[in-house]
C-alpha cells in the first residue's frame, strides 16, 4: 500500500526520483504560462484566469484521485505528511505572500520557473525571496510567540466541516467548478472586454464532460466511503502482520520502566481495562480509556499529533484487547504505538505488590483475565506502580512493616532485581516531503 518508502532505493535513485518530479512540475508550470508575470498577475484583475483554472484543476483532480486511492485501499493517507496548521500565522503569511504576488507577479515556485528560463524579472524576484528568507530567520525570535501560536496540528477540511471525506471532496469539486464558471465570465468581461450581451454563459462540451467526470467520481466516493480501521490494517502490508507474529510490538514491562527513566523520551500509557480494575491497580501516570474513546476525533487527533519523541503503550489485563486496540489505532495513523507484553498481569510478575494487598489467582497469559485478586483498591499508591522510583514518601506500607530509618522513616522503599529483555521500541517520525507553489 502506498506511500512507498523510496529511501530504500539508495541516495542517488531517491534524489533522481524527486528531481524528476520537480522537473516535471516546473515544466507543467512553464507550459501553463506560469513563468509570465502578466498572466500570473492578471488573475487579480480578472483579466486572465489561467492560474485559477490550472491550480484548482490540479487541486480537485488530485483530491479525487487521492480520496479514491484511499477509499479502495491503495493509499494510506495517515502516512502522508500534512503540514501542521498554525491558523493566525498562516493567515498573516498568506496575506503577505498575496501582496508580494500582486506586486512582483510571482510566488516562490513560479519565480524559480521563470529564473530557470532565464527571465530577468524571475531572477530578481528569486533574489528578493532569498533575502526575505534570510531576514525572516534573523528576526523570527522577536515574534516567535505569534509565529508558534494557534497550533492546530494536522487539521484537514473533513475535520473542520465534520463531514465524511467523500462529501467534503464533492463540495470542493462543486466549489471549484463554480469558480471556473465565474472566472470564465469575469475573463470575458474584464480581459476580453466583451459586452455582457455577448458573454458566453454556458461552458463548452469539453468543460461539461470534465465537470461531469469529476462529479461522478466524487459521488462514487460518497457512496463507497472510506475503509474502517480493520480493513485498513488488513491492507497495510505484510510487515505489520509480521511484526505481530514476531512479537516486535510487544514490549517487556522492564523496557517500559527504562524508557520512563529516559529524559529524552515521553512515555504515555493507555489502560484499556474497566474502571474497577483500573482503581484496584494501575501503572503510575497511565490514563484509563476505552477503545471507542480513543477512536473519537478529538482523542485520536491528540494521539496522532504527539511529538516524535513520544512512545505510546496500550495495556489491558492481558494482551488480547490491547492487540485489537493496537491494530485499529495503527491503521488510524497513531505513531510509535506498542503493547505492554503480558499486560498488567505480566507487570505485576515483574513488579509485585505487597503480599497483603493482592494474591495470585491465575496465570499471566495473553487473555484479558486478571491473574491477581486485590483485597482493596490501591490505584497507583504501590511501589509497583512506579518501579523507576527507588523510594517515595507517598509509598506507605499497608502490611505493618517497619519503615526503614535510612529512608527517612515511613518511606516504603522497594528495590527490583535487574531484568533482561530484548529492546523493541524504535522511534519513528514522518518525513516532511513538501512541494507546491509556496
C-alpha positions in Angstrom: 0.0 0.0 0.0 1.3 3.5 -0.9 3.0 5.7 0.0 6.2 3.7 -0.7 9.5 4.1 1.2 11.8 5.4 -1.5 14.7 5.8 0.8 15.3 2.0 0.4 16.4 2.8 -3.2 19.6 4.5 -2.1 20.6 8.1 -2.2 21.1 8.6 -5.9 17.9 6.9 -7.1 16.0 8.7 -4.3 17.3 12.0 -5.5 16.6 11.2 -9.2 13.0 10.4 -8.4 12.4 13.7 -6.6 14.4 15.5 -9.2 12.2 14.1 -12.0 9.1 15.1 -10.1 10.4 18.6 -9.6 11.4 18.9 -13.2 8.0 17.7 -14.4 6.2 20.1 -12.0 8.3 23.0 -13.3 7.7 22.1 -16.9 4.0 21.9 -16.3 4.0 25.4 -14.8 6.0 26.8 -17.7 3.7 25.2 -20.3 0.7 26.7 -18.3 2.2 30.1 -18.7 3.3 30.4 -15.0 6.6 31.9 -15.9 4.9 35.1 -17.3 4.2 37.8 -14.7 1.4 39.3 -16.8 -0.5 36.1 -16.8 0.1 35.5 -13.1 -0.9 39.0 -12.0 -3.8 39.1 -14.5 -5.9 36.8 -12.2 -6.1 39.6 -9.5 -7.6 41.9 -12.1 -10.0 39.3 -13.5 -8.3 39.6 -16.9 -6.6 36.2 -17.2 -7.9 33.4 -15.0 -5.4 30.8 -16.2 -3.7 30.5 -12.8 -7.1 29.8 -11.1 -8.1 27.2 -13.7 -4.7 25.4 -13.7 -4.2 25.4 -9.9 -7.7 24.4 -9.0 -7.8 21.7 -11.7 -4.7 20.2 -10.1 -6.2 20.5 -6.6 -9.5 18.9 -7.4 -8.1 16.1 -9.7 -5.5 15.3 -7.0 -8.2 15.4 -4.2 -10.5 13.0 -6.1 -7.7 10.6 -7.1 -6.1 10.6 -3.6 -9.5 10.0 -1.9 -10.4 7.2 -4.4 -7.0 5.6 -3.8 -7.6 5.8 0.0 -11.2 4.5 -0.3 -10.1 1.4 -2.3 -7.1 0.7 -0.1 -4.3 1.7 -2.5 -3.0 4.6 -0.3 -2.7 5.1 3.4 -3.4 8.8 3.9 -2.3 8.6 7.5 1.3 8.0 6.4 1.2 11.1 4.2 2.8 14.2 5.8 0.3 17.1 6.1 1.7 20.5 7.1 0.5 21.3 10.6 -1.8 24.3 10.9 -0.9 27.5 12.7 -4.0 29.4 12.0 -3.3 33.1 12.5 0.4 33.0 11.4 -0.8 31.2 8.3 -3.4 33.8 7.6 -1.0 36.7 8.1 1.7 34.9 6.0 -0.8 34.2 3.2 -1.8 37.9 3.1 1.8 39.0 2.9 2.6 36.5 0.2 -0.6 37.6 -1.7 0.6 41.3 -1.6 4.0 40.2 -2.8 2.4 38.1 -5.6 0.4 41.1 -6.8 3.4 43.5 -6.7 6.1 41.1 -8.1 3.9 38.9 -10.2 5.4 35.7 -8.9 5.2 33.3 -6.0 8.4 31.5 -4.9 7.7 28.4 -7.0 6.8 30.4 -10.2 9.9 32.6 -9.7 12.0 29.5 -9.9 10.3 28.5 -13.1 10.9 32.0 -14.6 14.5 32.1 -13.4 15.2 28.6 -14.9 14.1 30.0 -18.3 16.5 33.0 -17.8 13.8 35.6 -17.3 15.4 38.6 -15.6 12.4 39.5 -13.5 12.2 36.0 -12.2 15.8 36.1 -11.2 15.3 39.4 -9.3 12.2 38.1 -7.6 14.1 34.9 -6.5 16.9 37.0 -5.1 14.3 39.0 -3.2 12.7 35.9 -1.9 16.1 34.6 -0.6 16.7 37.9 1.0 13.3 37.7 2.7 14.1 34.2 4.0 17.4 35.5 5.5 15.6 38.5 7.1 12.9 36.2 8.5 15.5 33.9 10.0 17.2 36.8 11.7 14.1 38.4 13.1 11.8 35.4 13.9 12.9 35.3 17.5 11.4 38.7 18.2 7.9 37.4 17.3 8.3 33.7 17.9 5.3 33.7 20.3 3.0 34.7 17.5 4.8 32.5 14.9 4.0 29.4 17.0 0.5 30.4 18.1 -2.9 28.9 17.3 -1.3 25.5 16.7 -3.9 23.0 15.4 -1.7 20.1 14.3 -2.8 18.1 11.3 -6.1 19.8 10.5 -8.0 19.0 7.3 -11.2 20.0 5.7 -13.2 16.9 6.8 -12.2 17.6 10.4 -13.2 21.3 10.1 -16.5 20.6 8.5 -17.3 17.4 10.5 -18.2 15.6 7.2 -17.1 12.4 5.6 -14.2 12.6 3.2 -16.3 11.8 0.1 -18.9 14.5 0.9 -16.0 17.0 1.5 -14.4 16.2 -1.8 -17.7 16.6 -3.6 -18.2 20.0 -2.0 -14.7 21.1 -3.0 -15.3 19.9 -6.6 -18.6 21.8 -6.8 -16.9 24.9 -5.4 -14.1 24.7 -7.9 -16.5 24.2 -10.9 -18.5 27.2 -9.8 -15.2 29.3 -9.6 -14.3 28.0 -13.1 -17.6 29.2 -14.5 -17.5 32.6 -12.7 -13.8 33.1 -13.6 -14.6 32.5 -17.3 -17.3 35.0 -17.2 -15.0 37.6 -15.5 -12.3 36.9 -18.0 -14.6 37.6 -20.9 -15.9 40.8 -19.3 -12.6 42.3 -17.9 -10.0 40.6 -20.1 -11.6 40.4 -23.5 -13.8 43.5 -23.0 -16.9 41.8 -24.3 -20.3 43.4 -23.7 -22.5 41.4 -21.3 -24.9 40.5 -24.1 -22.0 38.8 -26.0 -20.7 36.9 -23.0 -20.8 33.1 -23.4 -22.6 31.8 -20.3 -22.8 28.1 -21.0 -19.5 26.1 -20.8 -18.4 24.2 -23.9 -18.8 20.4 -24.3 -15.3 19.5 -23.1 -15.7 21.6 -19.9 -19.1 20.0 -19.2 -17.6 16.5 -19.8 -14.7 17.3 -17.4 -17.1 18.6 -14.8 -19.4 15.6 -15.1 -16.5 13.1 -14.7 -15.3 14.8 -11.5 -18.8 15.0 -10.0 -19.4 11.3 -10.9 -16.1 10.3 -9.3 -16.9 12.3 -6.2 -20.3 10.6 -6.0 -18.5 7.2 -6.1 -16.5 8.4 -3.1 -19.7 9.4 -1.2 -21.3 6.0 -1.8 -18.3 3.9 -1.2 -16.9 5.8 1.8 -13.6 5.2 3.5 -12.4 1.8 4.9 -12.8 1.1 8.6 -9.7 0.6 10.7 -9.8 -3.2 10.5 -10.0 -3.1 6.6 -7.2 -0.5 6.5 -5.0 -2.6 8.7 -5.5 -5.7 6.5 -4.3 -3.7 3.5 -1.3 -2.1 5.2 1.2 -4.7 4.1 2.8 -7.9 5.4 5.4 -6.1 7.5 2.8 -5.1 10.1 1.4 -8.6 10.3 4.9 -9.9 10.6 5.6 -7.5 13.5 2.7 -9.1 15.4 3.7 -12.7 14.6 7.3 -12.0 15.6 6.1 -10.1 18.7 8.1 -7.0 17.7 5.3 -4.7 19.0 5.1 -6.4 22.5 7.4 -4.5 24.9 8.6 -6.0 28.2 7.5 -4.0 31.3 11.2 -3.6 32.2 11.8 -1.7 28.9 8.8 0.5 29.6 10.3 1.3 33.0 13.7 2.0 31.4 12.1 4.4 28.9 10.3 6.2 31.8 13.7 6.9 33.2 14.9 8.3 29.9 14.5 12.1 30.0 14.7 12.2 26.2 11.6 10.1 25.8 8.0 10.8 26.7 6.0 7.7 27.7 2.2 7.6 27.5 0.4 4.5 28.8 -3.3 4.0 27.9 -5.1 1.5 30.2 -8.0 -0.2 28.4 -9.4 -2.0 31.5 -12.6 -1.1 33.1 -12.8 1.4 36.0 -12.9 -1.2 38.7 -9.7 -3.0 37.7 -8.0 0.4 37.0 -8.8 1.6 40.5 -7.5 -1.7 42.1 -4.1 -1.1 40.5 -2.7 0.9 37.6 0.7 2.0 36.4 1.6 5.4 37.7 0.7 8.2 35.3 -1.4 5.9 33.0 -4.7 7.1 31.7 -7.8 4.9 31.5 -9.6 4.9 28.1 -11.9 2.7 26.1 -11.1 2.0 22.5 -14.2 3.9 21.4 -12.9 7.0 23.3 -9.5 6.7 21.7 -11.1 6.5 18.2 -13.1 9.7 18.7 -11.9 12.5 16.5 -10.7 14.6 19.5 -8.7 11.9 21.2 -7.4 10.5 18.0 -6.1 13.9 16.9 -4.1 14.2 20.2 -2.6 10.8 19.7 -1.6 11.4 16.1 -0.2 14.8 16.7 2.1 13.8 19.6 5.7 14.8 19.5 8.0 12.3 17.7 9.8 11.6 21.0 6.6 10.2 22.5 6.1 6.4 22.8 2.5 5.3 23.5 1.7 1.9 25.1 -1.7 0.2 25.3 -2.2 -2.2 28.1 -5.0 -4.5 29.4 -5.1 -7.3 31.9 -3.5 -9.5 29.2 -2.8 -8.8 25.6 -5.9 -9.6 23.6 -7.8 -6.3 24.0 -4.6 -4.3 23.7 -3.6 -6.0 20.5 -7.0 -5.2 19.0 -6.5 -1.5 20.0 -3.0 -1.5 18.6 -4.3 -2.8 15.2 -7.1 -0.2 15.0 -5.1 2.8 16.2 -2.1 1.9 14.0 -4.5 1.8 11.0 -5.7 5.3 12.1 -2.2 6.7 12.0 -1.1 6.7 15.6 2.8 6.6 15.5 5.2 4.8 17.9 2.5 2.6 19.3 3.3 -0.6 21.3 1.6 -3.1 23.5 2.8 -3.9 27.1 3.8 -7.5 26.9 1.5 -9.7 29.1 -0.5 -6.7 30.2 -0.9 -5.8 33.9 -0.6 -9.5 34.8 2.9 -9.6 33.5 3.7 -6.1 35.0 2.8 -7.5 38.5 5.0 -10.5 37.9 7.9 -8.2 37.2 7.0 -5.7 40.0 4.9 -7.5 42.7 2.7 -5.6 45.1 2.7 -6.2 48.8 1.5 -9.6 49.9 -1.3 -8.2 52.0 -2.6 -6.2 49.0 -3.2 -8.9 46.4 -2.8 -12.6 45.9 -2.3 -14.5 42.7 -5.3 -16.5 41.4 -4.4 -17.3 37.8 -1.8 -17.4 35.0 -0.4 -14.4 33.3 -1.3 -15.3 29.8 -2.5 -13.3 26.8 -6.1 -13.5 27.8 -7.7 -10.4 29.4 -8.5 -12.1 32.7 -6.9 -10.6 35.9 -4.4 -13.0 37.4 -4.3 -11.2 40.7 -7.1 -10.7 43.2 -6.8 -7.4 45.1 -8.2 -7.1 48.6 -8.8 -3.4 48.2 -8.1 -0.6 45.7 -4.5 0.8 45.6 -4.6 2.8 42.4 -1.0 3.9 41.9 -0.1 4.1 45.5 2.0 0.9 45.5 5.8 1.0 44.6 5.0 -1.4 41.8 3.2 1.4 40.0 6.4 3.5 39.9 9.3 1.0 39.5 11.6 3.7 38.2 11.5 5.4 41.6 13.8 3.9 44.2 11.8 5.4 47.1 9.0 7.8 47.7 7.4 9.3 50.8 4.0 8.7 49.2 4.5 4.9 49.4 3.2 3.7 52.8 3.2 0.0 53.5 -0.2 -1.4 54.4 1.3 -4.6 55.8 2.5 -3.3 59.1 6.2 -3.3 58.0 8.6 -1.3 60.0 9.8 1.7 58.0 13.5 2.0 57.3 15.2 4.8 59.1 17.7 5.3 56.4 14.8 6.3 54.1 13.5 9.0 56.3 11.0 7.0 58.3 7.6 6.0 56.9 9.0 5.6 53.4 8.2 2.3 51.8 11.3 1.7 49.6 11.5 -1.2 47.2 14.3 -2.4 45.0 13.7 -4.6 42.0 16.0 -7.2 40.6 17.7 -6.4 37.3 15.6 -7.6 34.3 16.9 -8.8 31.0 14.8 -8.1 27.9 15.0 -7.6 24.2 14.7 -4.0 23.2 11.7 -3.4 20.9 10.9 0.3 20.8 12.2 2.2 17.8 11.1 5.8 17.5 9.9 6.8 14.1 8.6 10.1 12.7 7.0 11.2 9.4 9.3 12.9 7.0 8.1 16.2 5.7 8.3 16.0 1.9 6.9 19.3 0.7 6.2 21.0 -2.6 3.9 23.3 -4.4 3.7 27.0 -5.2 4.8 28.2 -1.8 
